[in-house]
Amino acid sequence: MADELIDIANRNGQFTGEVALKSEVHSKGLYHHTAHVWLYTLEGEILLQQRAKTKAIHPLLWDVSVAGHVDSGESIEQGALREMKEELGYTLTESDLTKIGVFDCFKSYDFGIIDNEFHNTFIAELKVPISQLTPCKTEVEAIKLVNFKTFEDLLSQSKTNLHFIESNKAYYITVLKTIKQLFELFLSKRNI
């Protein structure tokens, strides 16, 4: 994977105008933005991605449908759409994305990565069967759809089941709650 250029932010998430290589961003703990997209279906399922076994951080654990760094010069939305295409071969437009928030994720790892990220988080409807997705093997080990109940059950056991990234539990709960609310709104409109 290329060592891409990343726009630097300050502690409040505002861009500083500085740019650095991703390797420098992680070695120095510079603040930066990522784009996360959670895909859901109208059948009440969420697409989960299993991180590739070669990933430095949390290999083989299940996480957000698609996530990645926003490259220098990209808007957050452009980064989200690029990552979707790169990781799953799925094309969305900006109008498909619903932003649900920006979440701080500041973590240090024993192997030298200091990851001070702002997760710009979107949700979007998955409008094709997952068999039509083409996961990038260097990023994605596997994908699966889980219903809301299964998601909650797996998350409730995250300290022991080695499924989700335990330190992200509050983030996952917020995302799930938001998707469920939008899903219930959709169902109520469909039944009118």
Disulfide bonds with the S-S distance in Angstrom:
none
